[in-house]
Each structure stands twice: as structure tokens, then as C-alpha cells.
Amino acid sequence: MGAYDTEIEGLAAAARAALVREIDAEGAWDGDLVWREAFAAVPRHLFVPYYYVAGPRGYERRWGESPDPAARERWLRGAYADTPLATRLRDGELLSSSSQPSLMARMLVALRVEDGNRVLEVGAGTGYNAALLAHRLGADDLVTTVDLEPEITESARLHLAAAGHHPVVVTGDGARGVPERAPFDRIIATCELHTVPRAWLAQCRPGARVLTPLATGLLALTVRDAEHAEGRFLPRAAFFVPLRGERRAEPEGVRPAGLPDRAREQERFRFLLALTRGTLDPQEAYSLWQREGEPDRGRYGITVAGQHAWAWLDDPQGPYAWPLP
């Protein structure tokens, strides 16, 4: 190992330890401390050899192979900051990112992974999340990660190999799952969807757990069988890049005109608007939200039953329920 590599590894170890302490202080993995060891062991900088930081003149590229030592150090420290990192752009549009580590930690804890579980990750990203899963499970073959973009899956595969992991990386439509690798005990999506893909349920064992971003929230479902699943949203907000490849018409935009300024500023109310978009008038949504005590995400849930799926407040049987696609 050369002097440059030794310097980078030393800086990375210190930065990674600082990141773990920061996530520790938030209590993100209090529910499952095994993830602390995974974050302490897996080197995030190997998964983000470059990334983009928004600035006054657009995106600035930070690169681990920069000839400038100060620039390399900025890249490394940024790689271990508790922030999301833009990793792939096309015509100014964000295609892929490395999620905020503390949010990743909360999601992995909420997934409730157990020894021997077969896990499908939808949205390969940089490969970092798949590496954390593979480290936790101690067996690369238990982890499958899928993404629509060949460039993303190829770079994720290379990053994983550099970190010493070889889970199965598949190029394909994540909404269709990966049937040839089923059945799964856990499915985790790292991209936002507008509904729950029925193909996922068919590829799960009974009792499997699915964790997916939906309507700026994180939905945790328990799968009963190939056609039935139900669960609630976690209390925290979560914002992700949308899943590419979904065949759907764009939902009708929400028009908050006429709502009081307070409503438009309330993030919890905007979640209700996103969840019921196209099925509940914004004025009706605001009246309901006030009447029910301004509920947060944890009071909402989703039920999937065959070809039907609906969102609900407090009780799957109503009185407040709205159809999903």
C-alpha cells in the first residue's frame, strides 16, 4: 500500500468512526445494535468515488482521484458526512444518490432482518446498502439488489467487489422484483413508489416484511400471502428518487389554492395530500386533518388485497380510506 493509500485509509477510518458516533447519538439503531458494527466496518468512500455537491454555479464534482490533496480530503470527509450524496446526474436531473447514512440505519433497523433471511433490495444505487446487508447477514448470496440502469448496476458491482462483497446484482425493473431469486424474507426499496407492486408479494414468503418509501413516508408491510399485505407508515419523513421504469400515468397535481398558509407549511399535512392525491380534494383533506387532530404518518397505513389496495387513517376498515393504484 502506497503512502497515498495509507493516508486515505487512515482518514477514512477516523471519518467512519465519527459518523458512527454521530448516528449513535441519534439513537438510530437502538432497536438493533448489530447495524452499528456493519456501519463501522463497511467503507462508504469505496462506494462514492465521486459525487456532486450543489453550489451557486450548479453541481460541483468531488473526486477521490483529484490531483489536489485538499480536494481529495474534501471528497473523503464529504463521503462520511451524514448527508445524502448525489452520485449520478443526466441533463441536470438526479438519477441516483447515496442516501443519508442515519436514514439508512433507521430503515435497516425497521426492516427487522434476521439471520438467514433472503433480502431483495430495489434500487441498487452505489451498492453501499447491499454491502451493509451482506455484512450483517454474513453471506453475500442472501442479498439481491436490482436497478433498471445498466450503468448503475455495473458501478454498484464494481464498488461491492472493491469492498470485498459479491451479492447478486441484477439489471431490471425493480417493480417486477427478481422472481428467479425468490422467495424473499425481506424486501427493502431505496426509491419512491406510488403503490405496492403486487409482484413483490408473490415473491415473498408468508410473514415477510416489506419496507418501501411511498408518498414521502416509509411504509412497513407484513405479507400474509401472495395477494395480501398490510402495515403502517413509520413516523419519520423520507424523500427518495422515484423508481424508474414504473408504467403509470402521472397523478393529477395537487392544487392547494384556497388553503390557509399554515396548511401549506405543515409537512404532515402535505404527506396526507401526497397519499390521497387524485382521490381526496385538498380542502376536504384539510378539514379531515384538522378534525382528526393533525395526525402524523404513524397513524396511516396501507392494505393490499388482490387487485385492490387502499390507504387508511387509524383503521383499515375506515371510515377514512382511499384507493391506491
C-alpha positions in Angstrom: 0.0 0.0 0.0 1.4 3.4 -1.0 1.7 6.5 1.1 -1.4 7.9 -0.6 -3.5 4.8 0.1 -2.2 4.7 3.7 -3.2 8.3 4.2 -6.6 7.8 2.7 -7.3 4.7 4.7 -6.3 6.5 7.9 -8.5 9.5 7.2 -11.4 7.2 6.2 -11.2 5.1 9.4 -11.3 8.3 11.5 -14.2 9.8 9.5 -16.1 6.5 9.6 -15.7 6.3 13.4 -17.0 9.8 13.7 -20.0 9.0 11.5 -20.8 6.0 13.7 -20.7 8.2 16.8 -23.0 10.7 15.2 -25.6 8.1 14.3 -25.1 6.6 17.8 -26.0 10.0 19.3 -29.3 10.0 17.3 -30.3 6.6 18.6 -30.9 5.4 15.1 -30.1 1.7 15.7 -31.1 1.4 19.3 -33.6 -1.3 18.2 -30.8 -3.5 16.6 -27.2 -2.7 17.6 -25.9 -5.2 15.1 -26.1 -2.5 12.5 -23.6 -0.3 14.4 -20.9 -2.9 13.6 -21.9 -3.0 10.0 -21.6 0.8 9.6 -18.3 0.7 11.4 -16.9 -1.9 9.1 -18.2 -1.0 5.6 -16.2 1.8 3.9 -18.6 4.2 2.4 -15.9 6.1 0.5 -15.4 3.0 -1.8 -19.0 3.4 -3.0 -18.8 7.1 -3.8 -15.5 7.5 -5.8 -17.1 10.7 -6.9 -20.3 12.6 -6.1 -21.8 16.0 -6.8 -22.4 18.9 -4.4 -24.9 21.7 -5.3 -23.4 25.1 -5.4 -24.1 28.6 -6.7 -22.9 27.7 -10.1 -24.6 24.3 -10.3 -23.2 21.0 -9.2 -19.6 20.7 -8.2 -17.9 17.3 -8.7 -15.9 15.9 -5.9 -13.5 13.1 -6.9 -11.3 10.8 -4.9 -8.6 10.8 -7.6 -8.2 14.5 -7.7 -4.6 15.6 -8.1 -5.2 18.2 -5.4 -4.7 16.8 -1.9 -7.1 19.3 -0.3 -9.8 18.3 -2.9 -9.2 14.7 -2.1 -9.6 15.4 1.6 -12.9 17.3 1.0 -14.1 14.3 -1.0 -13.3 11.9 1.8 -14.8 14.0 4.5 -17.9 14.5 2.4 -18.2 10.8 1.9 -18.6 10.3 5.6 -20.9 13.2 6.3 -24.4 12.2 7.5 -26.0 13.6 4.3 -27.3 12.2 1.0 -24.9 12.4 -1.9 -25.8 12.9 -5.5 -23.9 10.3 -7.4 -25.4 10.3 -10.9 -26.9 13.2 -13.0 -28.3 13.4 -16.5 -29.0 16.7 -18.1 -29.2 18.2 -14.6 -31.7 15.6 -13.3 -30.7 13.5 -10.3 -30.8 9.8 -11.3 -29.2 8.1 -8.3 -27.9 9.0 -4.9 -26.3 7.5 -1.8 -28.9 8.0 1.0 -28.3 9.8 4.3 -26.5 7.2 6.5 -28.6 7.8 9.6 -31.8 7.3 7.5 -30.3 4.1 6.0 -29.6 2.9 9.6 -33.2 3.6 10.7 -34.6 1.8 7.6 -32.3 -1.2 8.1 -33.4 -1.5 11.8 -37.1 -1.2 10.7 -36.6 -4.0 8.2 -36.0 -6.4 11.2 -33.5 -8.5 9.4 -32.9 -11.9 11.0 -30.0 -14.4 10.5 -30.5 -16.4 7.3 -33.0 -14.0 5.7 -33.1 -13.7 2.0 -33.3 -10.0 1.2 -34.2 -8.1 -2.0 -33.1 -4.5 -2.4 -34.9 -2.5 -5.0 -32.7 0.4 -6.1 -29.0 -0.7 -6.2 -27.7 2.9 -6.0 -24.0 2.8 -5.2 -24.1 -0.7 -3.7 -23.4 0.6 -0.2 -26.8 -0.5 1.3 -26.3 -4.0 -0.3 -22.8 -4.2 1.3 -24.3 -3.3 4.8 -26.9 -6.1 4.3 -24.3 -8.6 3.2 -22.1 -7.7 6.1 -25.0 -8.1 8.6 -26.1 -11.4 7.1 -22.5 -12.8 6.7 -23.4 -14.3 3.4 -23.4 -12.4 0.1 -25.7 -14.9 -1.6 -28.6 -14.0 0.7 -28.7 -10.5 -0.8 -30.1 -9.5 -4.2 -30.1 -5.9 -5.4 -31.8 -4.7 -8.6 -31.8 -1.5 -10.7 -33.1 -0.5 -14.1 -30.0 1.3 -15.3 -27.1 -0.9 -16.5 -24.6 1.8 -15.7 -25.8 1.9 -12.1 -25.7 -1.9 -11.6 -22.3 -2.2 -13.2 -20.8 0.5 -11.0 -22.5 -1.0 -7.9 -21.0 -4.4 -8.7 -17.5 -2.8 -9.0 -17.9 -0.9 -5.7 -19.1 -4.0 -3.9 -16.2 -6.1 -5.2 -13.8 -3.3 -4.1 -15.2 -3.6 -0.6 -15.0 -7.4 -0.7 -18.7 -8.3 -1.2 -20.4 -10.1 -4.1 -24.2 -10.1 -3.6 -26.3 -10.8 -6.7 -26.7 -7.6 -8.7 -29.5 -7.7 -11.3 -30.3 -5.2 -14.1 -34.1 -5.0 -14.4 -37.4 -3.3 -13.4 -37.5 -3.3 -9.7 -41.3 -3.1 -9.6 -41.3 -6.6 -11.1 -38.9 -7.9 -8.4 -36.4 -10.7 -9.2 -38.5 -13.9 -9.4 -35.6 -16.1 -10.2 -34.1 -15.3 -6.8 -37.3 -15.7 -4.8 -38.7 -16.4 -2.2 -37.6 -13.4 -0.1 -38.0 -12.9 3.6 -37.4 -9.1 3.4 -37.7 -6.5 0.6 -36.4 -3.0 1.0 -36.8 -0.3 -1.6 -34.5 2.8 -1.7 -36.5 4.7 -4.3 -40.0 6.2 -4.0 -43.0 4.3 -5.4 -46.6 5.3 -5.9 -48.1 2.0 -4.9 -47.1 -1.5 -3.7 -46.0 -3.7 -6.6 -48.1 -6.9 -6.5 -45.1 -8.9 -7.9 -43.2 -8.3 -4.6 -45.9 -10.0 -2.6 -45.9 -13.1 -4.9 -42.1 -13.3 -4.4 -42.3 -13.2 -0.5 -42.6 -16.0 2.0 -45.6 -15.7 4.3 -44.7 -13.4 7.2 -42.1 -11.5 5.1 -41.6 -7.8 5.8 -41.5 -5.1 3.1 -40.2 -1.6 3.7 -40.7 0.9 0.9 -40.8 4.7 0.5 -44.3 5.9 -0.5 -45.8 9.4 -0.6 -42.8 10.9 1.4 -43.2 8.3 4.1 -41.7 4.9 4.9 -44.3 2.0 4.7 -43.6 -1.2 6.6 -45.8 -4.1 5.4 -46.3 -7.6 6.7 -47.0 -10.1 3.9 -49.7 -12.7 4.6 -49.6 -14.4 1.3 -49.1 -13.7 -2.4 -52.1 -11.4 -2.6 -52.4 -9.9 0.9 -50.3 -7.5 2.9 -50.9 -4.8 5.5 -48.9 -2.3 7.5 -48.4 1.2 8.8 -46.1 4.1 8.0 -43.1 4.9 10.2 -43.4 8.2 11.9 -40.5 9.9 10.1 -40.5 11.7 6.7 -38.4 10.2 3.9 -37.7 11.6 0.5 -36.2 9.4 -2.3 -35.6 9.5 -6.0 -38.6 7.9 -7.8 -38.4 4.4 -9.1 -37.6 4.4 -12.8 -39.5 2.1 -15.1 -42.9 2.2 -13.4 -45.6 2.2 -16.0 -48.1 4.7 -14.8 -49.7 8.0 -15.7 -48.5 10.9 -13.7 -51.1 11.6 -10.9 -53.1 14.8 -11.2 -51.2 17.6 -9.4 -52.3 18.8 -6.0 -53.7 22.3 -6.1 -53.5 23.8 -2.6 -55.1 27.2 -3.7 -57.5 28.4 -1.1 -55.9 26.5 1.7 -54.5 28.6 4.6 -50.8 29.3 4.6 -50.4 27.2 7.8 -51.7 24.1 5.9 -49.2 24.5 3.1 -46.4 24.9 5.6 -47.3 21.7 7.6 -45.2 18.9 6.3 -47.5 16.3 7.9 -50.5 17.7 6.0 -48.5 17.6 2.8 -48.0 13.9 3.4 -51.8 13.4 3.5 -52.1 15.3 0.2 -49.4 13.1 -1.4 -51.0 9.9 -0.1 -54.5 10.8 -1.3 -53.5 12.6 -4.5 -56.2 12.3 -7.1 -58.8 10.8 -4.6 -59.3 13.5 -2.0 -59.9 17.2 -2.6 -57.3 19.3 -0.8 -60.0 21.2 1.0 -61.6 18.0 2.2 -58.2 16.7 3.2 -57.5 19.8 5.3 -60.9 19.5 7.1 -60.2 15.9 7.8 -56.7 16.6 9.1 -57.9 19.2 11.5 -60.9 17.2 12.6 -58.7 14.2 13.4 -56.1 16.1 15.5 -53.5 16.7 12.8 -52.4 13.1 12.6 -48.8 12.2 11.8 -47.6 9.5 9.5 -47.7 6.7 12.1 -51.5 6.8 12.1 -51.7 5.9 8.4 -51.4 2.6 6.8 -51.8 0.6 3.6 -53.7 -2.6 2.9 -53.2 -4.8 -0.3 -55.9 -7.4 -1.1 -55.6 -8.9 -4.5 -56.0 -6.3 -7.2 -57.2 -3.7 -4.6 -55.0 -1.5 -2.4 -56.0 1.4 -0.2 -54.6 3.8 2.3 -56.3 4.4 5.6 -56.2 6.5 8.7 -56.2 4.6 12.0 -58.3 1.6 10.9 -58.0 -0.4 7.6 -61.8 -0.7 7.6 -62.4 3.0 7.7 -64.2 5.3 8.0 -61.2 7.1 6.3 -59.8 5.0 3.4 -58.6 6.0 -0.1 -57.9 3.8 -3.1 -54.3 3.4 -4.3 -53.3 2.5 -7.9 
